[in-house]
Amino acid sequence: MTAVDHAGIRPIGDNHSMPALCPCGQDLPYAACCGPLHRGDATASTAEQLMRSRYAAFVMHDAPYLQQTWSLTTRPARIDFPPGREWTGLEIVGATGGSAFHTEGTVEFRAHYIEAGKPGVQHENSTFTREGGRWVYVTAL
């Protein structure tokens, strides 16, 4: 089974994929959840929403969206996706700040995956801030 299968993603052509359900873990169709964020039709209103949309972008290998939502102060020149890593689920552990009324916030999460046939987890507490009024990822604590 591939990451595409785990996330409920079906190909839509030109090497892009559209998930049936959003990979971010919200029980919504992709088109009504992270899709508008990825297309640039909307922006995240909270740090957690941005975190979820970035996870979905990692699942879908959407490097342009990840670059756009990465702080100018910490953004890498390019984004590499580990070959053979299949993202299988996102668990939000907690959050501080990061609401529509804040300018900074943190989101602690566990991103589950399978790599080389073995399950793994990326456990991170990420910091977010606003740049130009939009939420962006800064770094892991």
A tleap script that builds the chain and sets N, CA, C and O, in Angstrom:
source leaprc.protein.ff14SB
mol = sequence {
  NMET THR ALA VAL ASP HIE ALA GLY ILE ARG
  PRO ILE GLY ASP ASN HIE SER MET PRO ALA
  LEU CYS PRO CYS GLY GLN ASP LEU PRO TYR
  ALA ALA CYS CYS GLY PRO LEU HIE ARG GLY
  ASP ALA THR ALA SER THR ALA GLU GLN LEU
  MET ARG SER ARG TYR ALA ALA PHE VAL MET
  HIE ASP ALA PRO TYR LEU GLN GLN THR TRP
  SER LEU THR THR ARG PRO ALA ARG ILE ASP
  PHE PRO PRO GLY ARG GLU TRP THR GLY LEU
  GLU ILE VAL GLY ALA THR GLY GLY SER ALA
  PHE HIE THR GLU GLY THR VAL GLU PHE ARG
  ALA HIE TYR ILE GLU ALA GLY LYS PRO GLY
  VAL GLN HIE GLU ASN SER THR PHE THR ARG
  GLU GLY GLY ARG TRP VAL TYR VAL THR ALA
  CLEU
}
set mol.1.N position { 0.844 -1.175 0.000 }
set mol.1.CA position { 0.000 0.000 0.000 }
set mol.1.C position { 0.891 1.241 0.000 }
set mol.1.O position { 1.905 1.271 0.697 }
set mol.2.N position { 0.534 2.244 -0.757 }
set mol.2.CA position { 1.348 3.450 -0.861 }
set mol.2.C position { 0.779 4.567 -0.006 }
set mol.2.O position { -0.320 4.452 0.537 }
set mol.3.N position { 1.545 5.658 0.111 }
set mol.3.CA position { 1.058 6.825 0.853 }
set mol.3.C position { -0.213 7.341 0.223 }
set mol.3.O position { -1.120 7.815 0.908 }
set mol.4.N position { -0.265 7.245 -1.073 }
set mol.4.CA position { -1.454 7.690 -1.783 }
set mol.4.C position { -2.656 6.890 -1.315 }
set mol.4.O position { -3.729 7.454 -1.102 }
set mol.5.N position { -2.491 5.569 -1.151 }
set mol.5.CA position { -3.591 4.742 -0.683 }
set mol.5.C position { -3.975 5.094 0.754 }
set mol.5.O position { -5.160 5.199 1.069 }
set mol.6.N position { -2.984 5.276 1.624 }
set mol.6.CA position { -3.264 5.601 3.023 }
set mol.6.C position { -4.038 6.896 3.158 }
set mol.6.O position { -4.922 7.006 4.007 }
set mol.7.N position { -3.722 7.866 2.339 }
set mol.7.CA position { -4.355 9.179 2.459 }
set mol.7.C position { -5.663 9.261 1.696 }
set mol.7.O position { -6.336 10.290 1.756 }
set mol.8.N position { -6.049 8.212 0.979 }
set mol.8.CA position { -7.273 8.253 0.211 }
set mol.8.C position { -7.149 9.152 -1.006 }
set mol.8.O position { -8.121 9.787 -1.416 }
set mol.9.N position { -5.958 9.208 -1.584 }
set mol.9.CA position { -5.705 10.103 -2.704 }
set mol.9.C position { -5.875 9.342 -4.004 }
set mol.9.O position { -5.426 8.202 -4.128 }
set mol.10.N position { -6.521 9.970 -4.968 }
set mol.10.CA position { -6.626 9.382 -6.291 }
set mol.10.C position { -6.011 10.328 -7.313 }
set mol.10.O position { -6.195 11.540 -7.204 }
set mol.11.N position { -5.285 9.811 -8.304 }
set mol.11.CA position { -4.635 10.677 -9.285 }
set mol.11.C position { -5.639 11.514 -10.060 }
set mol.11.O position { -6.741 11.050 -10.355 }
set mol.12.N position { -5.261 12.759 -10.395 }
set mol.12.CA position { -6.106 13.604 -11.228 }
set mol.12.C position { -5.365 14.065 -12.469 }
set mol.12.O position { -5.876 14.905 -13.210 }
set mol.13.N position { -4.172 13.537 -12.714 }
set mol.13.CA position { -3.418 13.874 -13.918 }
set mol.13.C position { -2.272 14.810 -13.632 }
set mol.13.O position { -2.223 15.454 -12.584 }
set mol.14.N position { -1.335 14.881 -14.585 }
set mol.14.CA position { -0.166 15.749 -14.470 }
set mol.14.C position { 0.593 15.541 -13.171 }
set mol.14.O position { 1.135 16.493 -12.609 }
set mol.15.N position { 0.637 14.314 -12.694 }
set mol.15.CA position { 1.363 13.962 -11.466 }
set mol.15.C position { 0.833 14.662 -10.231 }
set mol.15.O position { 1.525 14.705 -9.214 }
set mol.16.N position { -0.384 15.219 -10.286 }
set mol.16.CA position { -1.014 15.806 -9.104 }
set mol.16.C position { -2.054 14.810 -8.610 }
set mol.16.O position { -2.538 13.979 -9.379 }
set mol.17.N position { -2.393 14.891 -7.349 }
set mol.17.CA position { -3.374 13.987 -6.780 }
set mol.17.C position { -4.388 14.777 -5.969 }
set mol.17.O position { -4.078 15.822 -5.398 }
set mol.18.N position { -5.594 14.256 -5.933 }
set mol.18.CA position { -6.638 14.879 -5.131 }
set mol.18.C position { -7.183 13.827 -4.171 }
set mol.18.O position { -7.698 12.799 -4.609 }
set mol.19.N position { -7.076 14.072 -2.873 }
set mol.19.CA position { -7.593 13.102 -1.916 }
set mol.19.C position { -9.106 13.158 -1.812 }
set mol.19.O position { -9.711 14.220 -1.963 }
set mol.20.N position { -9.715 12.003 -1.552 }
set mol.20.CA position { -11.147 11.953 -1.305 }
set mol.20.C position { -11.435 12.665 0.018 }
set mol.20.O position { -12.192 13.635 0.061 }
set mol.21.N position { -10.825 12.174 1.088 }
set mol.21.CA position { -10.893 12.852 2.384 }
set mol.21.C position { -9.575 13.576 2.589 }
set mol.21.O position { -8.531 13.110 2.131 }
set mol.22.N position { -9.615 14.697 3.265 }
set mol.22.CA position { -8.397 15.467 3.473 }
set mol.22.C position { -7.418 14.677 4.340 }
set mol.22.O position { -7.805 14.137 5.377 }
set mol.23.N position { -6.151 14.606 3.920 }
set mol.23.CA position { -5.151 13.873 4.695 }
set mol.23.C position { -4.847 14.501 6.051 }
set mol.23.O position { -4.208 13.865 6.889 }
set mol.24.N position { -5.289 15.733 6.284 }
set mol.24.CA position { -4.932 16.435 7.524 }
set mol.24.C position { -5.611 15.869 8.766 }
set mol.24.O position { -5.257 16.228 9.889 }
set mol.25.N position { -6.590 14.981 8.564 }
set mol.25.CA position { -7.233 14.363 9.712 }
set mol.25.C position { -8.584 14.946 10.065 }
set mol.25.O position { -9.313 14.362 10.867 }
set mol.26.N position { -8.937 16.077 9.489 }
set mol.26.CA position { -10.279 16.607 9.686 }
set mol.26.C position { -11.197 15.754 8.825 }
set mol.26.O position { -10.828 15.396 7.707 }
set mol.27.N position { -12.340 15.433 9.303 }
set mol.27.CA position { -13.242 14.535 8.584 }
set mol.27.C position { -14.018 15.300 7.511 }
set mol.27.O position { -15.247 15.360 7.525 }
set mol.28.N position { -13.250 15.887 6.572 }
set mol.28.CA position { -13.835 16.696 5.503 }
set mol.28.C position { -13.209 16.313 4.170 }
set mol.28.O position { -12.076 15.832 4.129 }
set mol.29.N position { -13.938 16.523 3.087 }
set mol.29.CA position { -13.311 16.315 1.782 }
set mol.29.C position { -12.163 17.307 1.590 }
set mol.29.O position { -12.218 18.437 2.074 }
set mol.30.N position { -11.132 16.869 0.882 }
set mol.30.CA position { -9.983 17.734 0.612 }
set mol.30.C position { -10.425 19.072 0.007 }
set mol.30.O position { -9.914 20.124 0.389 }
set mol.31.N position { -11.368 19.030 -0.929 }
set mol.31.CA position { -11.815 20.240 -1.627 }
set mol.31.C position { -12.441 21.265 -0.682 }
set mol.31.O position { -12.477 22.454 -1.001 }
set mol.32.N position { -12.933 20.823 0.474 }
set mol.32.CA position { -13.555 21.729 1.436 }
set mol.32.C position { -12.674 21.985 2.652 }
set mol.32.O position { -13.074 22.698 3.572 }
set mol.33.N position { -11.482 21.409 2.660 }
set mol.33.CA position { -10.603 21.517 3.825 }
set mol.33.C position { -9.300 22.207 3.430 }
set mol.33.O position { -9.245 23.436 3.388 }
set mol.34.N position { -8.264 21.446 3.143 }
set mol.34.CA position { -6.959 22.032 2.805 }
set mol.34.C position { -6.827 22.430 1.339 }
set mol.34.O position { -5.923 23.186 0.985 }
set mol.35.N position { -7.701 21.939 0.497 }
set mol.35.CA position { -7.652 22.272 -0.921 }
set mol.35.C position { -7.624 23.763 -1.202 }
set mol.35.O position { -6.761 24.219 -1.951 }
set mol.36.N position { -8.548 24.549 -0.622 }
set mol.36.CA position { -8.529 25.996 -0.873 }
set mol.36.C position { -7.233 26.664 -0.408 }
set mol.36.O position { -6.785 27.631 -1.025 }
set mol.37.N position { -6.631 26.167 0.660 }
set mol.37.CA position { -5.354 26.712 1.135 }
set mol.37.C position { -4.247 26.385 0.136 }
set mol.37.O position { -3.452 27.256 -0.218 }
set mol.38.N position { -4.195 25.148 -0.314 }
set mol.38.CA position { -3.164 24.725 -1.261 }
set mol.38.C position { -3.282 25.460 -2.588 }
set mol.38.O position { -2.269 25.763 -3.219 }
set mol.39.N position { -4.498 25.748 -3.015 }
set mol.39.CA position { -4.707 26.462 -4.285 }
set mol.39.C position { -4.473 27.959 -4.153 }
set mol.39.O position { -4.374 28.652 -5.165 }
set mol.40.N position { -4.382 28.476 -2.924 }
set mol.40.CA position { -4.213 29.909 -2.720 }
set mol.40.C position { -5.521 30.671 -2.698 }
set mol.40.O position { -5.525 31.900 -2.762 }
set mol.41.N position { -6.640 29.952 -2.608 }
set mol.41.CA position { -7.952 30.594 -2.544 }
set mol.41.C position { -8.295 31.063 -1.139 }
set mol.41.O position { -9.231 31.843 -0.959 }
set mol.42.N position { -7.557 30.604 -0.149 }
set mol.42.CA position { -7.796 30.965 1.254 }
set mol.42.C position { -6.468 30.889 1.990 }
set mol.42.O position { -5.503 30.308 1.493 }
set mol.43.N position { -6.428 31.483 3.180 }
set mol.43.CA position { -5.258 31.386 4.049 }
set mol.43.C position { -5.696 30.794 5.390 }
set mol.43.O position { -6.861 30.895 5.776 }
set mol.44.N position { -4.759 30.184 6.079 }
set mol.44.CA position { -5.053 29.570 7.376 }
set mol.44.C position { -5.415 30.648 8.389 }
set mol.44.O position { -4.753 31.683 8.468 }
set mol.45.N position { -6.460 30.404 9.156 }
set mol.45.CA position { -6.869 31.377 10.166 }
set mol.45.C position { -6.235 31.111 11.522 }
set mol.45.O position { -6.263 31.973 12.400 }
set mol.46.N position { -5.656 29.911 11.702 }
set mol.46.CA position { -4.981 29.576 12.955 }
set mol.46.C position { -3.682 28.829 12.640 }
set mol.46.O position { -3.488 28.320 11.536 }
set mol.47.N position { -2.812 28.780 13.629 }
set mol.47.CA position { -1.564 28.025 13.463 }
set mol.47.C position { -1.857 26.540 13.275 }
set mol.47.O position { -1.184 25.874 12.489 }
set mol.48.N position { -2.848 26.016 13.985 }
set mol.48.CA position { -3.181 24.590 13.827 }
set mol.48.C position { -3.696 24.305 12.419 }
set mol.48.O position { -3.344 23.283 11.830 }
set mol.49.N position { -4.516 25.185 11.880 }
set mol.49.CA position { -5.004 24.975 10.521 }
set mol.49.C position { -3.838 24.980 9.533 }
set mol.49.O position { -3.815 24.189 8.590 }
set mol.50.N position { -2.868 25.876 9.754 }
set mol.50.CA position { -1.695 25.890 8.882 }
set mol.50.C position { -0.903 24.600 9.039 }
set mol.50.O position { -0.447 24.026 8.050 }
set mol.51.N position { -0.734 24.137 10.281 }
set mol.51.CA position { -0.003 22.888 10.522 }
set mol.51.C position { -0.667 21.736 9.781 }
set mol.51.O position { 0.012 20.955 9.113 }
set mol.52.N position { -1.977 21.624 9.891 }
set mol.52.CA position { -2.709 20.556 9.213 }
set mol.52.C position { -2.535 20.654 7.695 }
set mol.52.O position { -2.335 19.642 7.023 }
set mol.53.N position { -2.611 21.874 7.158 }
set mol.53.CA position { -2.481 22.044 5.708 }
set mol.53.C position { -1.066 21.716 5.242 }
set mol.53.O position { -0.879 21.216 4.133 }
set mol.54.N position { -0.081 21.990 6.069 }
set mol.54.CA position { 1.299 21.653 5.717 }
set mol.54.C position { 1.506 20.135 5.758 }
set mol.54.O position { 2.208 19.585 4.909 }
set mol.55.N position { 0.908 19.464 6.729 }
set mol.55.CA position { 0.982 18.001 6.740 }
set mol.55.C position { 0.376 17.446 5.445 }
set mol.55.O position { 0.973 16.590 4.793 }
set mol.56.N position { -0.807 17.938 5.080 }
set mol.56.CA position { -1.448 17.479 3.840 }
set mol.56.C position { -0.544 17.762 2.641 }
set mol.56.O position { -0.481 16.960 1.709 }
set mol.57.N position { 0.149 18.887 2.658 }
set mol.57.CA position { 1.073 19.219 1.560 }
set mol.57.C position { 2.248 18.246 1.525 }
set mol.57.O position { 2.713 17.884 0.444 }
set mol.58.N position { 2.733 17.818 2.683 }
set mol.58.CA position { 3.789 16.802 2.705 }
set mol.58.C position { 3.270 15.484 2.137 }
set mol.58.O position { 3.971 14.823 1.370 }
set mol.59.N position { 2.057 15.101 2.504 }
set mol.59.CA position { 1.464 13.871 1.971 }
set mol.59.C position { 1.411 13.937 0.447 }
set mol.59.O position { 1.697 12.956 -0.239 }
set mol.60.N position { 1.040 15.106 -0.073 }
set mol.60.CA position { 0.829 15.279 -1.510 }
set mol.60.C position { 2.070 15.762 -2.258 }
set mol.60.O position { 2.019 15.976 -3.470 }
set mol.61.N position { 3.189 15.936 -1.539 }
set mol.61.CA position { 4.445 16.414 -2.139 }
set mol.61.C position { 4.252 17.766 -2.819 }
set mol.61.O position { 4.727 17.985 -3.933 }
set mol.62.N position { 3.557 18.660 -2.140 }
set mol.62.CA position { 3.277 20.005 -2.658 }
set mol.62.C position { 4.344 20.974 -2.147 }
set mol.62.O position { 4.091 21.766 -1.238 }
set mol.63.N position { 5.534 20.904 -2.738 }
set mol.63.CA position { 6.656 21.750 -2.306 }
set mol.63.C position { 6.360 23.243 -2.431 }
set mol.63.O position { 6.744 23.995 -1.535 }
set mol.64.N position { 5.697 23.719 -3.496 }
set mol.64.CA position { 5.423 25.158 -3.581 }
set mol.64.C position { 4.608 25.678 -2.382 }
set mol.64.O position { 4.896 26.755 -1.861 }
set mol.65.N position { 3.603 24.921 -1.951 }
set mol.65.CA position { 2.808 25.362 -0.804 }
set mol.65.C position { 3.665 25.378 0.462 }
set mol.65.O position { 3.577 26.309 1.263 }
set mol.66.N position { 4.482 24.361 0.639 }
set mol.66.CA position { 5.346 24.323 1.817 }
set mol.66.C position { 6.300 25.513 1.825 }
set mol.66.O position { 6.521 26.114 2.876 }
set mol.67.N position { 6.859 25.857 0.688 }
set mol.67.CA position { 7.749 27.028 0.595 }
set mol.67.C position { 6.993 28.312 0.951 }
set mol.67.O position { 7.501 29.143 1.705 }
set mol.68.N position { 5.789 28.473 0.413 }
set mol.68.CA position { 4.994 29.687 0.642 }
set mol.68.C position { 4.610 29.857 2.097 }
set mol.68.O position { 4.428 30.979 2.568 }
set mol.69.N position { 4.485 28.747 2.812 }
set mol.69.CA position { 4.033 28.813 4.203 }
set mol.69.C position { 5.170 28.626 5.199 }
set mol.69.O position { 4.930 28.327 6.368 }
set mol.70.N position { 6.397 28.800 4.744 }
set mol.70.CA position { 7.594 28.686 5.583 }
set mol.70.C position { 8.129 30.095 5.793 }
set mol.70.O position { 8.218 30.864 4.836 }
set mol.71.N position { 8.484 30.448 7.013 }
set mol.71.CA position { 8.995 31.782 7.318 }
set mol.71.C position { 10.188 32.138 6.447 }
set mol.71.O position { 11.042 31.297 6.167 }
set mol.72.N position { 10.235 33.388 6.027 }
set mol.72.CA position { 11.371 33.867 5.245 }
set mol.72.C position { 12.679 33.723 6.017 }
set mol.72.O position { 13.744 33.616 5.410 }
set mol.73.N position { 12.612 33.720 7.345 }
set mol.73.CA position { 13.822 33.652 8.175 }
set mol.73.C position { 14.407 32.249 8.279 }
set mol.73.O position { 15.578 32.098 8.626 }
set mol.74.N position { 13.605 31.209 7.982 }
set mol.74.CA position { 14.082 29.832 8.148 }
set mol.74.C position { 13.830 28.949 6.928 }
set mol.74.O position { 14.165 27.765 6.950 }
set mol.75.N position { 13.260 29.489 5.889 }
set mol.75.CA position { 12.873 28.715 4.700 }
set mol.75.C position { 14.091 28.106 4.007 }
set mol.75.O position { 15.055 28.812 3.710 }
set mol.76.N position { 14.050 26.795 3.748 }
set mol.76.CA position { 15.153 26.173 3.009 }
set mol.76.C position { 15.070 26.516 1.520 }
set mol.76.O position { 14.013 26.909 1.028 }
set mol.77.N position { 16.161 26.370 0.825 }
set mol.77.CA position { 16.202 26.661 -0.609 }
set mol.77.C position { 15.330 25.683 -1.391 }
set mol.77.O position { 14.737 26.048 -2.406 }
set mol.78.N position { 15.255 24.441 -0.919 }
set mol.78.CA position { 14.398 23.456 -1.569 }
set mol.78.C position { 13.893 22.468 -0.536 }
set mol.78.O position { 14.444 22.353 0.560 }
set mol.79.N position { 12.857 21.770 -0.894 }
set mol.79.CA position { 12.251 20.787 0.002 }
set mol.79.C position { 12.401 19.416 -0.619 }
set mol.79.O position { 12.009 19.190 -1.764 }
set mol.80.N position { 12.972 18.506 0.144 }
set mol.80.CA position { 13.136 17.130 -0.302 }
set mol.80.C position { 12.135 16.245 0.443 }
set mol.80.O position { 11.924 16.402 1.646 }
set mol.81.N position { 11.539 15.336 -0.275 }
set mol.81.CA position { 10.614 14.388 0.324 }
set mol.81.C position { 11.324 13.043 0.428 }
set mol.81.O position { 11.791 12.516 -0.581 }
set mol.82.N position { 11.414 12.478 1.637 }
set mol.82.CA position { 12.108 11.197 1.789 }
set mol.82.C position { 11.493 10.129 0.887 }
set mol.82.O position { 10.296 9.856 0.982 }
set mol.83.N position { 12.296 9.527 0.017 }
set mol.83.CA position { 11.745 8.487 -0.863 }
set mol.83.C position { 11.272 7.290 -0.038 }
set mol.83.O position { 11.941 6.861 0.901 }
set mol.84.N position { 10.124 6.771 -0.405 }
set mol.84.CA position { 9.608 5.593 0.280 }
set mol.84.C position { 8.871 5.875 1.568 }
set mol.84.O position { 8.376 4.944 2.204 }
set mol.85.N position { 8.781 7.133 1.975 }
set mol.85.CA position { 8.036 7.457 3.198 }
set mol.85.C position { 6.567 7.653 2.848 }
set mol.85.O position { 6.222 8.449 1.975 }
set mol.86.N position { 5.718 6.919 3.537 }
set mol.86.CA position { 4.273 6.986 3.328 }
set mol.86.C position { 3.629 7.564 4.588 }
set mol.86.O position { 3.592 6.905 5.627 }
set mol.87.N position { 3.129 8.775 4.497 }
set mol.87.CA position { 2.473 9.408 5.640 }
set mol.87.C position { 1.129 8.742 5.849 }
set mol.87.O position { 0.360 8.579 4.901 }
set mol.88.N position { 0.838 8.353 7.085 }
set mol.88.CA position { -0.373 7.578 7.367 }
set mol.88.C position { -1.346 8.251 8.317 }
set mol.88.O position { -2.466 7.764 8.470 }
set mol.89.N position { -0.974 9.340 8.959 }
set mol.89.CA position { -1.923 10.014 9.840 }
set mol.89.C position { -1.287 11.117 10.656 }
set mol.89.O position { -0.085 11.106 10.923 }
set mol.90.N position { -2.111 12.065 11.046 }
set mol.90.CA position { -1.666 13.203 11.842 }
set mol.90.C position { -2.448 13.245 13.146 }
set mol.90.O position { -3.670 13.105 13.167 }
set mol.91.N position { -1.715 13.441 14.225 }
set mol.91.CA position { -2.312 13.554 15.557 }
set mol.91.C position { -1.849 14.877 16.160 }
set mol.91.O position { -0.651 15.090 16.346 }
set mol.92.N position { -2.781 15.754 16.462 }
set mol.92.CA position { -2.448 17.017 17.132 }
set mol.92.C position { -2.443 16.746 18.632 }
set mol.92.O position { -3.451 16.317 19.193 }
set mol.93.N position { -1.312 16.997 19.276 }
set mol.93.CA position { -1.161 16.743 20.708 }
set mol.93.C position { -1.628 17.948 21.517 }
set mol.93.O position { -2.278 17.791 22.551 }
set mol.94.N position { -1.300 19.142 21.053 }
set mol.94.CA position { -1.700 20.353 21.756 }
set mol.94.C position { -1.247 21.584 21.009 }
set mol.94.O position { -0.462 21.509 20.064 }
set mol.95.N position { -1.759 22.726 21.451 }
set mol.95.CA position { -1.402 24.001 20.828 }
set mol.95.C position { -1.431 25.100 21.873 }
set mol.95.O position { -2.198 25.042 22.834 }
set mol.96.N position { -0.580 26.109 21.673 }
set mol.96.CA position { -0.603 27.305 22.512 }
set mol.96.C position { -0.650 28.508 21.583 }
set mol.96.O position { 0.015 28.533 20.548 }
set mol.97.N position { -1.439 29.503 21.962 }
set mol.97.CA position { -1.585 30.673 21.101 }
set mol.97.C position { -2.091 30.238 19.738 }
set mol.97.O position { -2.830 29.261 19.620 }
set mol.98.N position { -1.690 30.970 18.717 }
set mol.98.CA position { -1.981 30.563 17.359 }
set mol.98.C position { -3.400 30.765 16.881 }
set mol.98.O position { -3.774 30.262 15.822 }
set mol.99.N position { -4.208 31.504 17.652 }
set mol.99.CA position { -5.591 31.737 17.223 }
set mol.99.C position { -5.639 32.928 16.262 }
set mol.99.O position { -4.613 33.526 15.938 }
set mol.100.N position { -6.827 33.250 15.826 }
set mol.100.CA position { -7.009 34.407 14.941 }
set mol.100.C position { -6.602 35.704 15.635 }
set mol.100.O position { -6.383 36.717 14.970 }
set mol.101.N position { -6.499 35.685 16.970 }
set mol.101.CA position { -6.168 36.885 17.736 }
set mol.101.C position { -4.704 36.955 18.150 }
set mol.101.O position { -4.277 37.944 18.745 }
set mol.102.N position { -3.929 35.915 17.841 }
set mol.102.CA position { -2.518 35.861 18.223 }
set mol.102.C position { -1.608 36.170 17.042 }
set mol.102.O position { -2.025 36.138 15.884 }
set mol.103.N position { -0.349 36.472 17.369 }
set mol.103.CA position { 0.655 36.666 16.316 }
set mol.103.C position { 1.697 35.553 16.338 }
set mol.103.O position { 2.516 35.453 15.425 }
set mol.104.N position { 1.671 34.717 17.371 }
set mol.104.CA position { 2.583 33.579 17.485 }
set mol.104.C position { 1.833 32.402 18.074 }
set mol.104.O position { 0.802 32.569 18.725 }
set mol.105.N position { 2.357 31.215 17.840 }
set mol.105.CA position { 1.745 30.034 18.413 }
set mol.105.C position { 2.632 28.824 18.227 }
set mol.105.O position { 3.593 28.850 17.457 }
set mol.106.N position { 2.302 27.768 18.937 }
set mol.106.CA position { 2.993 26.486 18.774 }
set mol.106.C position { 1.944 25.400 18.560 }
set mol.106.O position { 0.815 25.500 19.039 }
set mol.107.N position { 2.336 24.382 17.844 }
set mol.107.CA position { 1.479 23.208 17.650 }
set mol.107.C position { 2.366 21.986 17.831 }
set mol.107.O position { 3.353 21.805 17.118 }
set mol.108.N position { 1.999 21.152 18.798 }
set mol.108.CA position { 2.697 19.891 18.997 }
set mol.108.C position { 1.912 18.805 18.275 }
set mol.108.O position { 0.692 18.716 18.412 }
set mol.109.N position { 2.611 17.985 17.509 }
set mol.109.CA position { 1.933 16.967 16.718 }
set mol.109.C position { 2.779 15.701 16.609 }
set mol.109.O position { 3.977 15.689 16.894 }
set mol.110.N position { 2.107 14.652 16.188 }
set mol.110.CA position { 2.757 13.397 15.812 }
set mol.110.C position { 2.280 13.060 14.399 }
set mol.110.O position { 1.086 12.874 14.163 }
set mol.111.N position { 3.214 12.983 13.481 }
set mol.111.CA position { 2.909 12.607 12.106 }
set mol.111.C position { 3.391 11.177 11.912 }
set mol.111.O position { 4.587 10.896 12.002 }
set mol.112.N position { 2.466 10.290 11.647 }
set mol.112.CA position { 2.774 8.865 11.529 }
set mol.112.C position { 3.084 8.509 10.081 }
set mol.112.O position { 2.515 9.074 9.147 }
set mol.113.N position { 3.994 7.566 9.922 }
set mol.113.CA position { 4.376 7.144 8.578 }
set mol.113.C position { 4.852 5.702 8.585 }
set mol.113.O position { 5.082 5.102 9.636 }
set mol.114.N position { 4.993 5.164 7.375 }
set mol.114.CA position { 5.617 3.867 7.166 }
set mol.114.C position { 6.774 4.095 6.213 }
set mol.114.O position { 6.626 4.752 5.182 }
set mol.115.N position { 7.940 3.541 6.573 }
set mol.115.CA position { 9.119 3.663 5.729 }
set mol.115.C position { 9.861 2.336 5.778 }
set mol.115.O position { 10.122 1.806 6.858 }
set mol.116.N position { 10.198 1.804 4.626 }
set mol.116.CA position { 10.859 0.496 4.527 }
set mol.116.C position { 10.053 -0.571 5.265 }
set mol.116.O position { 10.616 -1.471 5.890 }
set mol.117.N position { 8.719 -0.456 5.182 }
set mol.117.CA position { 7.846 -1.444 5.796 }
set mol.117.C position { 7.683 -1.333 7.296 }
set mol.117.O position { 6.996 -2.153 7.906 }
set mol.118.N position { 8.308 -0.323 7.908 }
set mol.118.CA position { 8.236 -0.172 9.363 }
set mol.118.C position { 7.534 1.125 9.734 }
set mol.118.O position { 7.766 2.154 9.100 }
set mol.119.N position { 6.677 1.092 10.755 }
set mol.119.CA position { 6.008 2.318 11.184 }
set mol.119.C position { 6.980 3.249 11.901 }
set mol.119.O position { 7.922 2.807 12.559 }
set mol.120.N position { 6.730 4.536 11.759 }
set mol.120.CA position { 7.528 5.547 12.433 }
set mol.120.C position { 6.653 6.727 12.789 }
set mol.120.O position { 5.495 6.813 12.381 }
set mol.121.N position { 7.226 7.628 13.552 }
set mol.121.CA position { 6.485 8.825 13.932 }
set mol.121.C position { 7.440 10.008 13.997 }
set mol.121.O position { 8.554 9.886 14.507 }
set mol.122.N position { 7.011 11.129 13.491 }
set mol.122.CA position { 7.740 12.387 13.641 }
set mol.122.C position { 6.989 13.189 14.692 }
set mol.122.O position { 5.883 13.668 14.442 }
set mol.123.N position { 7.587 13.332 15.859 }
set mol.123.CA position { 6.974 14.066 16.963 }
set mol.123.C position { 7.669 15.412 17.043 }
set mol.123.O position { 8.887 15.483 17.207 }
set mol.124.N position { 6.892 16.481 16.927 }
set mol.124.CA position { 7.483 17.812 16.854 }
set mol.124.C position { 6.588 18.829 17.554 }
set mol.124.O position { 5.365 18.691 17.578 }
set mol.125.N position { 7.210 19.831 18.111 }
set mol.125.CA position { 6.495 20.997 18.618 }
set mol.125.C position { 6.955 22.160 17.744 }
set mol.125.O position { 8.075 22.651 17.891 }
set mol.126.N position { 6.101 22.590 16.850 }
set mol.126.CA position { 6.453 23.597 15.852 }
set mol.126.C position { 6.027 24.987 16.290 }
set mol.126.O position { 5.008 25.163 16.959 }
set mol.127.N position { 6.833 25.977 15.897 }
set mol.127.CA position { 6.483 27.363 16.168 }
set mol.127.C position { 5.982 28.020 14.886 }
set mol.127.O position { 6.457 27.734 13.787 }
set mol.128.N position { 5.023 28.896 15.061 }
set mol.128.CA position { 4.398 29.613 13.953 }
set mol.128.C position { 4.324 31.087 14.311 }
set mol.128.O position { 4.226 31.449 15.483 }
set mol.129.N position { 4.371 31.925 13.300 }
set mol.129.CA position { 4.219 33.364 13.486 }
set mol.129.C position { 3.476 33.917 12.281 }
set mol.129.O position { 3.212 33.206 11.312 }
set mol.130.N position { 3.150 35.177 12.360 }
set mol.130.CA position { 2.510 35.825 11.220 }
set mol.130.C position { 3.541 36.677 10.486 }
set mol.130.O position { 4.308 37.418 11.101 }
set mol.131.N position { 3.544 36.557 9.173 }
set mol.131.CA position { 4.358 37.416 8.310 }
set mol.131.C position { 3.407 37.995 7.277 }
set mol.131.O position { 2.743 37.252 6.554 }
set mol.132.N position { 3.339 39.311 7.206 }
set mol.132.CA position { 2.408 39.934 6.278 }
set mol.132.C position { 0.968 39.570 6.570 }
set mol.132.O position { 0.138 39.534 5.662 }
set mol.133.N position { 0.661 39.297 7.843 }
set mol.133.CA position { -0.692 38.944 8.250 }
set mol.133.C position { -1.047 37.473 8.089 }
set mol.133.O position { -2.131 37.058 8.499 }
set mol.134.N position { -0.159 36.674 7.501 }
set mol.134.CA position { -0.441 35.258 7.263 }
set mol.134.C position { 0.380 34.380 8.199 }
set mol.134.O position { 1.522 34.697 8.530 }
set mol.135.N position { -0.223 33.268 8.618 }
set mol.135.CA position { 0.503 32.301 9.432 }
set mol.135.C position { 1.567 31.611 8.602 }
set mol.135.O position { 1.320 31.221 7.461 }
set mol.136.N position { 2.760 31.459 9.180 }
set mol.136.CA position { 3.853 30.715 8.554 }
set mol.136.C position { 4.548 29.853 9.601 }
set mol.136.O position { 4.575 30.185 10.786 }
set mol.137.N position { 5.104 28.747 9.139 }
set mol.137.CA position { 5.902 27.857 9.982 }
set mol.137.C position { 7.285 28.483 10.168 }
set mol.137.O position { 7.881 28.981 9.213 }
set mol.138.N position { 7.795 28.454 11.417 }
set mol.138.CA position { 9.130 28.994 11.691 }
set mol.138.C position { 10.124 27.856 11.875 }
set mol.138.O position { 11.045 27.713 11.071 }
set mol.139.N position { 9.960 27.046 12.910 }
set mol.139.CA position { 10.907 25.971 13.174 }
set mol.139.C position { 10.337 25.030 14.229 }
set mol.139.O position { 9.314 25.320 14.849 }
set mol.140.N position { 11.008 23.909 14.422 }
set mol.140.CA position { 10.672 22.991 15.499 }
set mol.140.C position { 11.412 23.424 16.748 }
set mol.140.O position { 12.562 23.860 16.681 }
set mol.141.N position { 10.751 23.303 17.887 }
set mol.141.CA position { 11.397 23.629 19.161 }
set mol.141.C position { 12.256 22.467 19.623 }
set mol.141.O position { 12.884 22.545 20.679 }
savepdb mol mol.pdb
quit
